[in-house]
Amino acid sequence: MPPATHRSGFAALIGRPNVGKSTLLNQLTGEKLAIVSPKPQTTRNRILGVVTRPEGQVAFLDTPGIHQAKGELNRYMVEVALQAADEVDLVLFVIEPTGTEKQEVSPGNRHILERLQKTGKPTFLVINKIDTIAKPVLLPLIDLYRREFPFAEVIPISAKEDDGVEGLFQTVLRHLPEGEPLFPEDVLTDQAEKTLVAEYIREQVLRHCRQEIPYSTAVLVDFFDESEREPPPGTPPGKLAGLIRISGSIYVERDSQKAIIIGKQGQMLKTIGTDARKAIQRLLGAHVYLSLRVRVEPRWSERPEGLKKLGYE
């Protein structure tokens, strides 16, 4: 018997870089919608993840980490995050403990709270990575932040360990208005497969390349042929079958960066392609032929026309 009350709405994940927003989105939805990396500013666009239950539906928006914006790309990412906070029913302000005995509200987090105060939206404080600290640290941290902002709820979690995530979802749902589902039951995200494929390739660049390369990298899918995607009749469920042919371009800003991504005798590019192909096959449920090339687009992250060309608009 369906529940008497159905709730639905949008909730934005807002916070500094690397506090675990993308890991939380993936845990909430049960799917890898957002790529994850220990490097800051991995998420560049907002990513929708829809969780549908009999009692309600929550559309979560993962957003880029809010940081001091230097350069066109960074300004774009910060604007994406702050705009999302204006458009949702509820904000989840995600932080992580500092790992030291003396907890404090950093200037970066204080700046975010000042911006959230202007939105007037109900805001949860979500303290992530509680598996990394001793429990006695938690209460002083909660008190510290409660003195800074009138949070509707304070919820400690570990997204990585799936600790407290279901409780967070249920609490979010209780704070949303009554209403019909916003999306059909089978919708998980608004990200096109080509967009997810490009992100999976960029994830491997983040994973394998040294510090300065990932921030100058963007990926576009140039060719996506699924004419051979349908598996033959009688293929067992869950078995990879059929073929999708994909070619993509990895864009960098300098020839020296191109040489690093290609690597000696093409070895680095081969490694990136191999690992990306494995992840893409799991995503698409079919065999994948993946061809990658590296292109130079000088100073693309600093120019509005460069951002537009590579999909950041």
PASEBA-1860 file (N, C-alpha, C; in nm, 3 decimals):
! residues 313
1> MPPATHRS> 0.085/-0.119/0.000/0.000/0.000/0.000/0.089/0.124/0.000 ~ 0.068/0.218/-0.095/0.155/0.335/-0.104/0.136/0.426/0.017 ~ 0.242/0.500/0.056/0.230/0.590/0.169/0.130/0.701/0.141 ~ 0.068/0.753/0.248/-0.035/0.855/0.233/0.023/0.985/0.179 ~ 0.147/1.015/0.215/0.209/1.141/0.175/0.330/1.115/0.087 ~ 0.333/1.181/-0.027/0.448/1.170/-0.116/0.517/1.305/-0.121 ~ 0.648/1.306/-0.100/0.724/1.430/-0.101/0.824/1.430/-0.216 ~ 0.857/1.548/-0.265/0.955/1.557/-0.373/1.018/1.696/-0.374
9> GFAALIGR> 1.140/1.703/-0.427/1.206/1.832/-0.436/1.352/1.818/-0.472 ~ 1.420/1.932/-0.477/1.561/1.940/-0.513/1.645/1.973/-0.392 ~ 1.763/1.909/-0.382/1.858/1.938/-0.275/1.997/1.952/-0.338 ~ 2.068/2.059/-0.304/2.202/2.084/-0.359/2.309/2.046/-0.259 ~ 2.414/1.980/-0.307/2.532/1.949/-0.227/2.633/2.061/-0.249 ~ 2.656/2.140/-0.146/2.741/2.259/-0.155/2.857/2.245/-0.057 ~ 2.976/2.291/-0.097/3.087/2.287/-0.003/3.219/2.314/-0.071 ~ 3.325/2.310/0.007/3.459/2.332/-0.043/3.503/2.211/-0.128
17> PNVGKSTL> 3.611/2.226/-0.207/3.661/2.112/-0.284/3.704/1.997/-0.192 ~ 3.683/1.876/-0.240/3.735/1.754/-0.175/3.673/1.720/-0.040 ~ 3.551/1.765/-0.014/3.486/1.727/0.112/3.401/1.601/0.095 ~ 3.393/1.548/-0.028/3.322/1.421/-0.049/3.183/1.435/-0.106 ~ 3.151/1.546/-0.172/3.016/1.565/-0.228/2.986/1.461/-0.337 ~ 3.082/1.437/-0.425/3.059/1.342/-0.534/3.046/1.199/-0.482 ~ 3.128/1.163/-0.384/3.115/1.031/-0.322/2.978/1.016/-0.258 ~ 2.929/1.122/-0.196/2.796/1.118/-0.134/2.687/1.102/-0.239
25> LNQLTGEK> 2.696/1.175/-0.350/2.596/1.160/-0.457/2.594/1.017/-0.508 ~ 2.711/0.960/-0.533/2.718/0.823/-0.583/2.659/0.724/-0.482 ~ 2.682/0.748/-0.354/2.629/0.659/-0.251/2.478/0.671/-0.241 ~ 2.427/0.792/-0.250/2.282/0.814/-0.243/2.208/0.747/-0.358 ~ 2.265/0.757/-0.478/2.197/0.703/-0.596/2.229/0.557/-0.622 ~ 2.339/0.508/-0.561/2.379/0.370/-0.588/2.445/0.352/-0.723 ~ 2.479/0.461/-0.790/2.545/0.456/-0.921/2.659/0.556/-0.926 ~ 2.756/0.530/-1.013/2.868/0.624/-1.027/2.830/0.730/-1.130
33> LAIVSPKP> 2.768/0.837/-1.082/2.730/0.947/-1.169/2.837/1.055/-1.174 ~ 2.912/1.069/-1.064/3.015/1.172/-1.056/3.151/1.105/-1.039 ~ 3.249/1.152/-1.116/3.383/1.096/-1.101/3.443/1.145/-0.970 ~ 3.534/1.066/-0.916/3.591/1.094/-0.784/3.743/1.091/-0.795 ~ 3.808/1.189/-0.732/3.953/1.196/-0.735/4.000/1.269/-0.610 ~ 4.119/1.234/-0.558/4.171/1.310/-0.444/4.217/1.450/-0.483 ~ 4.224/1.479/-0.612/4.266/1.612/-0.656/4.148/1.710/-0.646 ~ 4.174/1.834/-0.602/4.066/1.932/-0.589/4.004/1.966/-0.725
41> QTTRNRIL> 3.882/2.019/-0.717/3.811/2.071/-0.835/3.791/1.965/-0.943 ~ 3.762/1.842/-0.898/3.734/1.735/-0.994/3.601/1.759/-1.064 ~ 3.498/1.797/-0.987/3.366/1.824/-1.045/3.365/1.965/-1.104 ~ 3.324/1.975/-1.231/3.324/2.105/-1.298/3.185/2.154/-1.333 ~ 3.090/2.065/-1.345/2.952/2.103/-1.373/2.862/2.045/-1.265 ~ 2.741/2.095/-1.256/2.650/2.033/-1.161/2.597/1.903/-1.220 ~ 2.579/1.805/-1.135/2.540/1.672/-1.179/2.414/1.632/-1.104 ~ 2.312/1.595/-1.178/2.185/1.556/-1.119/2.183/1.407/-1.091
49> GVVTRPEG> 2.140/1.371/-0.969/2.118/1.232/-0.933/1.982/1.219/-0.866 ~ 1.894/1.138/-0.921/1.756/1.128/-0.873/1.739/0.998/-0.795 ~ 1.689/1.011/-0.673/1.659/0.894/-0.590/1.508/0.885/-0.575 ~ 1.450/0.775/-0.621/1.304/0.757/-0.620/1.267/0.642/-0.527 ~ 1.180/0.669/-0.434/1.128/0.569/-0.341/0.975/0.579/-0.339 ~ 0.905/0.478/-0.286/0.758/0.488/-0.277/0.712/0.612/-0.199 ~ 0.792/0.652/-0.099/0.750/0.763/-0.013/0.790/0.900/-0.068 ~ 0.874/0.901/-0.171/0.912/1.031/-0.225/1.029/1.024/-0.320
57> QVAFLDTP> 1.060/1.141/-0.377/1.169/1.151/-0.474/1.253/1.274/-0.445 ~ 1.385/1.254/-0.439/1.477/1.365/-0.416/1.570/1.375/-0.537 ~ 1.579/1.495/-0.593/1.673/1.523/-0.702/1.792/1.596/-0.641 ~ 1.904/1.526/-0.627/2.024/1.584/-0.568/2.110/1.648/-0.677 ~ 2.166/1.763/-0.647/2.258/1.830/-0.740/2.397/1.835/-0.677 ~ 2.490/1.758/-0.735/2.630/1.770/-0.695/2.688/1.892/-0.765 ~ 2.768/1.970/-0.695/2.820/2.095/-0.753/2.971/2.103/-0.737 ~ 3.037/2.186/-0.819/3.181/2.206/-0.801/3.213/2.264/-0.664
65> GIHQAKGE> 3.332/2.231/-0.613/3.375/2.287/-0.486/3.392/2.438/-0.495 ~ 3.346/2.509/-0.393/3.356/2.655/-0.393/3.494/2.692/-0.337 ~ 3.569/2.770/-0.417/3.705/2.805/-0.381/3.735/2.945/-0.434 ~ 3.852/2.995/-0.402/3.890/3.127/-0.453/3.906/3.118/-0.603 ~ 3.823/3.193/-0.673/3.812/3.175/-0.818/3.913/3.262/-0.893 ~ 4.019/3.199/-0.941/4.115/3.267/-1.026/4.109/3.204/-1.164 ~ 4.083/3.284/-1.265/4.072/3.231/-1.400/3.928/3.202/-1.438 ~ 3.903/3.198/-1.567/3.767/3.183/-1.619/3.704/3.051/-1.578
73> LNRYMVEV> 3.780/2.940/-1.585/3.723/2.810/-1.552/3.683/2.805/-1.405 ~ 3.767/2.854/-1.316/3.735/2.853/-1.174/3.614/2.941/-1.143 ~ 3.608/3.058/-1.206/3.491/3.145/-1.185/3.364/3.077/-1.233 ~ 3.374/3.008/-1.346/3.259/2.934/-1.399/3.211/2.828/-1.299 ~ 3.304/2.752/-1.242/3.267/2.644/-1.149/3.201/2.699/-1.023 ~ 3.257/2.807/-0.968/3.199/2.865/-0.846/3.059/2.919/-0.875 ~ 3.041/2.981/-0.991/2.909/3.034/-1.026/2.806/2.921/-1.041 ~ 2.849/2.808/-1.099/2.761/2.692/-1.112/2.711/2.647/-0.975
81> ALQAADEV> 2.802/2.641/-0.878/2.766/2.594/-0.743/2.672/2.691/-0.674 ~ 2.704/2.820/-0.679/2.622/2.918/-0.608/2.484/2.933/-0.672 ~ 2.478/2.920/-0.803/2.348/2.927/-0.871/2.260/2.810/-0.831 ~ 2.319/2.692/-0.815/2.241/2.575/-0.774/2.178/2.598/-0.637 ~ 2.250/2.663/-0.546/2.195/2.689/-0.412/2.072/2.778/-0.418 ~ 2.066/2.863/-0.519/1.950/2.953/-0.534/1.827/2.881/-0.588 ~ 1.847/2.767/-0.655/1.738/2.706/-0.733/1.671/2.587/-0.664 ~ 1.723/2.544/-0.549/1.674/2.420/-0.488/1.582/2.448/-0.370
89> DLVLFVIE> 1.520/2.342/-0.319/1.434/2.353/-0.201/1.516/2.349/-0.072 ~ 1.633/2.284/-0.080/1.709/2.254/0.041/1.857/2.248/0.005 ~ 1.942/2.298/0.096/2.087/2.295/0.074/2.152/2.201/0.175 ~ 2.239/2.114/0.125/2.322/2.030/0.212/2.462/2.087/0.208 ~ 2.502/2.155/0.315/2.635/2.215/0.324/2.730/2.109/0.381 ~ 2.816/2.056/0.295/2.902/1.943/0.331/3.038/1.996/0.375 ~ 3.081/1.953/0.493/3.214/1.989/0.543/3.286/1.861/0.585 ~ 3.415/1.875/0.615/3.491/1.764/0.672/3.565/1.816/0.794
97> PTGTEKQE> 3.587/1.733/0.896/3.667/1.775/1.011/3.809/1.807/0.967 ~ 3.875/1.895/1.041/4.011/1.935/1.002/4.116/1.831/1.036 ~ 4.083/1.737/1.125/4.181/1.636/1.165/4.271/1.681/1.278 ~ 4.247/1.801/1.329/4.323/1.850/1.444/4.230/1.866/1.562 ~ 4.287/1.873/1.680/4.204/1.887/1.800/4.129/2.020/1.800 ~ 4.196/2.126/1.752/4.132/2.257/1.749/4.054/2.273/1.620 ~ 3.922/2.265/1.629/3.836/2.281/1.513/3.803/2.430/1.497 ~ 3.792/2.474/1.372/3.753/2.611/1.347/3.681/2.620/1.214
105> VSPGNRHI> 3.602/2.727/1.199/3.535/2.752/1.072/3.635/2.826/0.983 ~ 3.675/2.761/0.876/3.776/2.821/0.789/3.719/2.944/0.718 ~ 3.805/3.036/0.672/3.756/3.151/0.595/3.673/3.108/0.473 ~ 3.715/2.998/0.408/3.641/2.950/0.291/3.500/2.907/0.328 ~ 3.486/2.831/0.438/3.352/2.787/0.481/3.269/2.904/0.532 ~ 3.334/3.000/0.597/3.259/3.117/0.644/3.204/3.197/0.524 ~ 3.281/3.205/0.418/3.235/3.274/0.297/3.113/3.203/0.238 ~ 3.117/3.070/0.235/3.002/2.994/0.182/2.879/3.018/0.269
113> LERLQKTG> 2.895/3.016/0.400/2.781/3.039/0.490/2.721/3.177/0.470 ~ 2.804/3.275/0.444/2.753/3.410/0.417/2.668/3.412/0.291 ~ 2.712/3.340/0.189/2.633/3.331/0.065/2.504/3.254/0.087 ~ 2.510/3.146/0.166/2.390/3.066/0.191/2.289/3.145/0.275 ~ 2.338/3.231/0.362/2.248/3.313/0.443/2.159/3.399/0.352 ~ 2.215/3.446/0.242/2.140/3.532/0.150/2.033/3.455/0.073 ~ 2.052/3.325/0.054/1.952/3.247/-0.021/1.826/3.225/0.062 ~ 1.841/3.220/0.194/1.725/3.196/0.280/1.671/3.055/0.272
121> KPTFLVIN> 1.745/2.962/0.210/1.698/2.825/0.195/1.728/2.744/0.321 ~ 1.638/2.651/0.359/1.672/2.560/0.470/1.803/2.488/0.439 ~ 1.890/2.482/0.538/2.024/2.427/0.515/2.060/2.325/0.622 ~ 2.107/2.208/0.576/2.160/2.106/0.666/2.312/2.122/0.674 ~ 2.368/2.099/0.791/2.512/2.081/0.802/2.539/1.932/0.795 ~ 2.611/1.889/0.692/2.646/1.748/0.674/2.796/1.734/0.700 ~ 2.830/1.672/0.812/2.971/1.653/0.848/3.015/1.517/0.794 ~ 3.093/1.520/0.688/3.136/1.397/0.622/3.271/1.350/0.679
129> KIDTIAKP> 3.306/1.227/0.646/3.435/1.165/0.683/3.449/1.147/0.834 ~ 3.337/1.116/0.902/3.346/1.097/1.047/3.424/0.972/1.084 ~ 3.449/0.885/0.983/3.532/0.767/1.008/3.678/0.803/1.029 ~ 3.714/0.929/1.002/3.855/0.969/1.012/3.887/1.039/1.144 ~ 3.788/1.059/1.231/3.812/1.134/1.354/3.762/1.058/1.476 ~ 3.810/1.099/1.593/3.759/1.043/1.718/3.626/1.109/1.752 ~ 3.532/1.033/1.806/3.398/1.084/1.833/3.395/1.207/1.924 ~ 3.485/1.218/2.025/3.481/1.338/2.110/3.502/1.469/2.034
137> VLLPLIDL> 3.560/1.462/1.914/3.583/1.583/1.834/3.452/1.636/1.776 ~ 3.355/1.547/1.759/3.235/1.580/1.683/3.147/1.685/1.750 ~ 3.118/1.670/1.879/3.027/1.762/1.947/3.079/1.906/1.947 ~ 3.207/1.931/1.980/3.256/2.069/1.971/3.246/2.127/1.830 ~ 3.266/2.040/1.728/3.256/2.087/1.590/3.113/2.128/1.557 ~ 3.016/2.048/1.601/2.874/2.081/1.579/2.839/2.213/1.649 ~ 2.883/2.228/1.774/2.856/2.352/1.848/2.915/2.472/1.777 ~ 3.037/2.455/1.727/3.106/2.563/1.658/3.025/2.613/1.539
145> YRREFPFA> 2.978/2.519/1.456/2.905/2.559/1.337/2.763/2.608/1.369 ~ 2.702/2.555/1.472/2.568/2.602/1.509/2.571/2.748/1.554 ~ 2.684/2.792/1.608/2.697/2.932/1.647/2.711/3.024/1.525 ~ 2.748/2.964/1.412/2.770/3.043/1.291/2.646/3.056/1.203 ~ 2.554/2.957/1.214/2.445/2.951/1.116/2.328/2.872/1.174 ~ 2.204/2.915/1.145/2.086/2.843/1.198/2.050/2.721/1.114 ~ 2.128/2.614/1.127/2.105/2.495/1.046/1.973/2.427/1.085 ~ 1.900/2.380/0.983/1.775/2.307/1.009/1.805/2.171/1.071
153> EVIPISAK> 1.916/2.108/1.030/1.957/1.978/1.082/2.109/1.971/1.078 ~ 2.165/1.890/1.166/2.309/1.860/1.162/2.322/1.708/1.157 ~ 2.387/1.657/1.051/2.391/1.513/1.029/2.534/1.468/1.001 ~ 2.597/1.394/1.094/2.730/1.338/1.069/2.718/1.211/0.984 ~ 2.805/1.196/0.886/2.802/1.078/0.799/2.944/1.039/0.759 ~ 2.957/0.922/0.702/3.075/0.885/0.624/3.023/0.833/0.491 ~ 3.033/0.916/0.386/2.984/0.874/0.255/3.062/0.754/0.204 ~ 3.192/0.753/0.229/3.277/0.644/0.181/3.237/0.511/0.243
161> EDDGVEGL> 3.203/0.513/0.372/3.168/0.391/0.443/3.017/0.365/0.445 ~ 2.940/0.450/0.378/2.793/0.439/0.377/2.736/0.440/0.519 ~ 2.789/0.525/0.602/2.745/0.537/0.741/2.661/0.664/0.754 ~ 2.533/0.648/0.785/2.445/0.763/0.804/2.383/0.817/0.677 ~ 2.414/0.758/0.562/2.366/0.811/0.435/2.215/0.790/0.419 ~ 2.166/0.673/0.457/2.021/0.647/0.449/1.945/0.740/0.544 ~ 1.998/0.762/0.663/1.934/0.855/0.756/1.930/0.996/0.701 ~ 2.037/1.036/0.634/2.040/1.168/0.569/1.930/1.178/0.465
169> FQTVLRHL> 1.916/1.075/0.381/1.812/1.077/0.278/1.674/1.092/0.339 ~ 1.644/1.015/0.442/1.511/1.020/0.504/1.484/1.157/0.567 ~ 1.588/1.218/0.625/1.571/1.350/0.685/1.548/1.455/0.577 ~ 1.621/1.446/0.467/1.598/1.537/0.354/1.454/1.527/0.307 ~ 1.407/1.404/0.291/1.271/1.382/0.241/1.167/1.446/0.332 ~ 1.186/1.436/0.462/1.090/1.494/0.557/1.081/1.646/0.547 ~ 1.188/1.708/0.501/1.191/1.854/0.491/1.142/1.907/0.356 ~ 1.114/1.817/0.263/1.069/1.861/0.131/0.917/1.873/0.127
177> PEGEPLFP> 0.865/1.956/0.036/0.720/1.974/0.029/0.648/1.851/-0.026 ~ 0.522/1.837/0.007/0.442/1.731/-0.052/0.425/1.761/-0.200 ~ 0.428/1.655/-0.280/0.412/1.676/-0.423/0.436/1.549/-0.502 ~ 0.396/1.555/-0.629/0.415/1.443/-0.719/0.563/1.431/-0.758 ~ 0.605/1.314/-0.809/0.745/1.301/-0.854/0.780/1.405/-0.960 ~ 0.902/1.451/-0.956/0.948/1.551/-1.053/0.999/1.486/-1.181 ~ 1.037/1.358/-1.171/1.093/1.285/-1.284/1.028/1.148/-1.292 ~ 1.023/1.089/-1.412/0.974/0.951/-1.422/1.055/0.857/-1.333
185> EDVLTDQA> 0.994/0.749/-1.291/1.053/0.657/-1.194/1.187/0.600/-1.240 ~ 1.206/0.584/-1.373/1.327/0.520/-1.422/1.439/0.619/-1.454 ~ 1.417/0.748/-1.426/1.520/0.848/-1.453/1.617/0.855/-1.335 ~ 1.745/0.842/-1.364/1.849/0.848/-1.261/1.928/0.978/-1.269 ~ 1.947/1.029/-1.391/2.024/1.151/-1.410/1.985/1.215/-1.542 ~ 2.024/1.341/-1.558/2.003/1.407/-1.687/2.131/1.408/-1.770 ~ 2.235/1.341/-1.719/2.362/1.336/-1.791/2.350/1.240/-1.910 ~ 2.382/1.288/-2.029/2.383/1.201/-2.147/2.498/1.101/-2.135
193> EKTLVAEY> 2.483/0.986/-2.199/2.588/0.884/-2.194/2.721/0.940/-2.245 ~ 2.716/1.023/-2.349/2.840/1.081/-2.402/2.909/1.168/-2.298 ~ 2.830/1.240/-2.218/2.887/1.326/-2.114/2.954/1.241/-2.007 ~ 2.886/1.133/-1.965/2.944/1.044/-1.865/3.072/0.978/-1.917 ~ 3.071/0.939/-2.043/3.191/0.878/-2.103/3.308/0.975/-2.100 ~ 3.284/1.101/-2.136/3.390/1.202/-2.133/3.444/1.220/-1.992 ~ 3.356/1.218/-1.893/3.400/1.233/-1.754/3.480/1.111/-1.708 ~ 3.441/0.992/-1.750/3.515/0.872/-1.713/3.657/0.876/-1.770
201> IREQVLRH> 3.671/0.931/-1.891/3.805/0.945/-1.950/3.886/1.048/-1.870 ~ 3.822/1.161/-1.837/3.893/1.264/-1.760/3.934/1.212/-1.623 ~ 3.853/1.124/-1.565/3.887/1.067/-1.436/4.020/0.992/-1.443 ~ 4.044/0.923/-1.553/4.169/0.849/-1.565/4.289/0.941/-1.587 ~ 4.266/1.055/-1.651/4.372/1.156/-1.661/4.407/1.207/-1.521 ~ 4.303/1.237/-1.441/4.324/1.280/-1.304/4.401/1.176/-1.224 ~ 4.367/1.051/-1.249/4.426/0.941/-1.171/4.572/0.918/-1.206 ~ 4.606/0.927/-1.334/4.738/0.882/-1.377/4.840/0.994/-1.399
209> CRQEIPYS> 4.792/1.118/-1.413/4.886/1.225/-1.448/4.922/1.310/-1.327 ~ 5.039/1.368/-1.330/5.086/1.442/-1.215/5.014/1.576/-1.201 ~ 5.044/1.645/-1.093/4.961/1.751/-1.039/4.912/1.855/-1.138 ~ 5.001/1.913/-1.220/4.959/2.029/-1.298/4.876/1.994/-1.421 ~ 4.881/1.868/-1.464/4.814/1.831/-1.588/4.660/1.833/-1.578 ~ 4.599/1.771/-1.474/4.452/1.758/-1.474/4.376/1.890/-1.485 ~ 4.430/1.999/-1.428/4.356/2.124/-1.428/4.355/2.189/-1.565 ~ 4.441/2.145/-1.654/4.447/2.200/-1.789/4.383/2.106/-1.890
217> TAVLVDFF> 4.311/2.007/-1.840/4.257/1.901/-1.926/4.105/1.909/-1.938 ~ 4.057/1.890/-2.058/3.913/1.872/-2.083/3.898/1.759/-2.184 ~ 3.782/1.695/-2.185/3.759/1.581/-2.275/3.629/1.600/-2.351 ~ 3.633/1.577/-2.480/3.512/1.575/-2.562/3.503/1.441/-2.634 ~ 3.381/1.388/-2.643/3.357/1.267/-2.722/3.323/1.311/-2.864 ~ 3.405/1.270/-2.961/3.387/1.313/-3.100/3.297/1.217/-3.179 ~ 3.294/1.090/-3.137/3.223/0.988/-3.216/3.169/0.883/-3.120 ~ 3.042/0.851/-3.134/2.976/0.756/-3.044/2.882/0.673/-3.130
225> DESEREPP> 2.928/0.557/-3.173/2.851/0.473/-3.266/2.799/0.350/-3.192 ~ 2.668/0.344/-3.174/2.608/0.229/-3.105/2.525/0.142/-3.199 ~ 2.559/0.145/-3.329/2.483/0.066/-3.427/2.497/-0.084/-3.404 ~ 2.605/-0.125/-3.334/2.625/-0.268/-3.305/2.601/-0.298/-3.157 ~ 2.526/-0.211/-3.088/2.512/-0.223/-2.943/2.421/-0.337/-2.900 ~ 2.317/-0.365/-2.976/2.219/-0.465/-2.934/2.284/-0.603/-2.920 ~ 2.272/-0.669/-2.805/2.331/-0.802/-2.789/2.255/-0.906/-2.871 ~ 2.322/-1.010/-2.914/2.255/-1.117/-2.988/2.146/-1.182/-2.903
233> PGTPPGKL> 2.041/-1.235/-2.964/1.937/-1.306/-2.888/1.997/-1.419/-2.806 ~ 1.946/-1.435/-2.684/1.993/-1.542/-2.598/2.113/-1.506/-2.513 ~ 2.161/-1.381/-2.521/2.274/-1.339/-2.437/2.231/-1.337/-2.291 ~ 2.305/-1.402/-2.201/2.267/-1.404/-2.059/2.267/-1.263/-2.000 ~ 2.173/-1.234/-1.910/2.169/-1.103/-1.844/2.299/-1.073/-1.771 ~ 2.347/-0.950/-1.781/2.468/-0.909/-1.711/2.597/-0.938/-1.787 ~ 2.587/-1.011/-1.897/2.707/-1.043/-1.975/2.728/-0.935/-2.081 ~ 2.852/-0.886/-2.091/2.882/-0.786/-2.193/2.859/-0.846/-2.331
241> AGLIRISG> 2.785/-0.774/-2.414/2.761/-0.820/-2.550/2.731/-0.697/-2.635 ~ 2.747/-0.711/-2.765/2.731/-0.594/-2.849/2.856/-0.506/-2.841 ~ 2.864/-0.406/-2.927/2.983/-0.323/-2.937/2.945/-0.178/-2.957 ~ 3.013/-0.090/-2.885/2.998/0.055/-2.903/3.135/0.110/-2.939 ~ 3.141/0.187/-3.046/3.267/0.245/-3.091/3.270/0.393/-3.051 ~ 3.376/0.432/-2.979/3.387/0.568/-2.926/3.523/0.624/-2.959 ~ 3.526/0.748/-3.003/3.653/0.819/-3.013/3.641/0.950/-2.937 ~ 3.746/0.987/-2.867/3.743/1.107/-2.785/3.872/1.186/-2.797
249> SIYVERDS> 3.862/1.314/-2.764/3.978/1.402/-2.765/4.005/1.453/-2.624 ~ 4.129/1.441/-2.582/4.174/1.499/-2.456/4.243/1.631/-2.490 ~ 4.187/1.741/-2.440/4.243/1.873/-2.469/4.332/1.920/-2.355 ~ 4.447/1.975/-2.392/4.537/2.039/-2.296/4.573/2.177/-2.350 ~ 4.653/2.250/-2.273/4.681/2.389/-2.312/4.820/2.409/-2.374 ~ 4.911/2.312/-2.354/5.048/2.329/-2.405/5.100/2.198/-2.465 ~ 5.193/2.211/-2.557/5.255/2.093/-2.619/5.326/2.006/-2.516 ~ 5.383/2.070/-2.413/5.453/1.992/-2.310/5.355/1.904/-2.233
257> QKAIIIGK> 5.233/1.954/-2.212/5.130/1.873/-2.143/5.085/1.758/-2.233 ~ 5.074/1.785/-2.361/5.037/1.680/-2.457/5.138/1.566/-2.453 ~ 5.266/1.602/-2.446/5.370/1.499/-2.443/5.361/1.414/-2.317 ~ 5.325/1.476/-2.204/5.314/1.401/-2.078/5.197/1.302/-2.085 ~ 5.084/1.347/-2.139/4.966/1.258/-2.146/4.991/1.142/-2.244 ~ 5.059/1.170/-2.353/5.090/1.061/-2.448/5.191/0.966/-2.385 ~ 5.294/1.022/-2.321/5.393/0.939/-2.254/5.494/0.878/-2.350 ~ 5.593/0.814/-2.291/5.698/0.751/-2.371/5.639/0.638/-2.454
265> QGQMLKTI> 5.659/0.646/-2.586/5.606/0.546/-2.680/5.455/0.528/-2.665 ~ 5.386/0.635/-2.622/5.240/0.631/-2.612/5.186/0.554/-2.493 ~ 5.275/0.520/-2.396/5.234/0.430/-2.289/5.132/0.493/-2.194 ~ 5.148/0.622/-2.161/5.055/0.686/-2.069/4.915/0.692/-2.131 ~ 4.906/0.732/-2.256/4.775/0.740/-2.322/4.711/0.602/-2.331 ~ 4.792/0.500/-2.354/4.739/0.363/-2.359/4.682/0.322/-2.224 ~ 4.752/0.356/-2.116/4.705/0.323/-1.981/4.574/0.396/-1.950 ~ 4.569/0.525/-1.981/4.446/0.603/-1.961/4.331/0.540/-2.038
273> GTDARKAI> 4.356/0.506/-2.165/4.251/0.448/-2.249/4.204/0.312/-2.199 ~ 4.296/0.228/-2.156/4.260/0.094/-2.108/4.170/0.103/-1.985 ~ 4.211/0.186/-1.887/4.133/0.197/-1.764/3.999/0.266/-1.788 ~ 3.998/0.365/-1.878/3.872/0.432/-1.911/3.776/0.336/-1.980 ~ 3.830/0.255/-2.071/3.745/0.160/-2.144/3.677/0.061/-2.049 ~ 3.751/0.012/-1.951/3.693/-0.083/-1.854/3.577/-0.018/-1.779 ~ 3.596/0.107/-1.735/3.490/0.176/-1.661/3.370/0.205/-1.750 ~ 3.396/0.243/-1.875/3.287/0.274/-1.969/3.207/0.149/-2.002
281> QRLLGAHV> 3.276/0.035/-2.015/3.204/-0.091/-2.042/3.107/-0.124/-1.928 ~ 3.151/-0.102/-1.804/3.060/-0.127/-1.691/2.941/-0.031/-1.696 ~ 2.967/0.092/-1.735/2.859/0.192/-1.744/2.758/0.155/-1.852 ~ 2.806/0.116/-1.969/2.718/0.096/-2.085/2.671/-0.048/-2.101 ~ 2.734/-0.142/-2.030/2.691/-0.281/-2.039/2.718/-0.345/-2.173 ~ 2.822/-0.298/-2.243/2.857/-0.354/-2.374/3.008/-0.343/-2.392 ~ 3.059/-0.422/-2.487/3.199/-0.408/-2.523/3.221/-0.270/-2.584 ~ 3.337/-0.211/-2.558/3.367/-0.077/-2.607/3.500/-0.077/-2.679
289> YLSLRVRV> 3.499/-0.019/-2.801/3.623/0.012/-2.869/3.647/0.162/-2.848 ~ 3.757/0.197/-2.782/3.783/0.337/-2.746/3.912/0.385/-2.811 ~ 3.900/0.493/-2.886/4.016/0.555/-2.949/4.033/0.696/-2.892 ~ 4.153/0.729/-2.847/4.179/0.860/-2.787/4.291/0.932/-2.862 ~ 4.278/1.063/-2.871/4.387/1.145/-2.922/4.399/1.268/-2.833 ~ 4.515/1.330/-2.833/4.540/1.447/-2.749/4.556/1.569/-2.838 ~ 4.484/1.674/-2.805/4.488/1.798/-2.884/4.528/1.915/-2.795 ~ 4.588/2.016/-2.856/4.627/2.137/-2.783/4.531/2.250/-2.818
297> EPRWSERP> 4.471/2.308/-2.715/4.385/2.427/-2.728/4.444/2.532/-2.634 ~ 4.530/2.622/-2.686/4.605/2.713/-2.598/4.515/2.796/-2.507 ~ 4.548/2.794/-2.377/4.484/2.877/-2.275/4.331/2.863/-2.274 ~ 4.280/2.745/-2.302/4.134/2.730/-2.312/4.065/2.762/-2.181 ~ 4.129/2.732/-2.066/4.065/2.754/-1.936/4.061/2.901/-1.897 ~ 4.130/2.985/-1.972/4.135/3.128/-1.941/4.048/3.211/-2.035 ~ 3.996/3.149/-2.139/3.921/3.225/-2.241/3.775/3.181/-2.245 ~ 3.681/3.275/-2.244/3.538/3.238/-2.253/3.508/3.153/-2.376
305> EGLKKLGY> 3.571/3.185/-2.490/3.544/3.105/-2.610/3.603/2.966/-2.598 ~ 3.714/2.953/-2.522/3.772/2.821/-2.498/3.683/2.737/-2.410 ~ 3.626/2.798/-2.305/3.532/2.726/-2.218/3.412/2.679/-2.298 ~ 3.360/2.768/-2.382/3.240/2.734/-2.461/3.268/2.618/-2.556 ~ 3.383/2.622/-2.622/3.419/2.517/-2.717/3.425/2.381/-2.650 ~ 3.472/2.378/-2.522/3.491/2.250/-2.454/3.374/2.218/-2.360 ~ 3.262/2.287/-2.379/3.138/2.246/-2.310/3.110/2.310/-2.177 ~ 3.187/2.413/-2.138/3.163/2.480/-2.010/3.096/2.613/-2.037
313> E> 2.963/2.610/-2.040/2.887/2.733/-2.068/2.753/2.727/-1.998
END
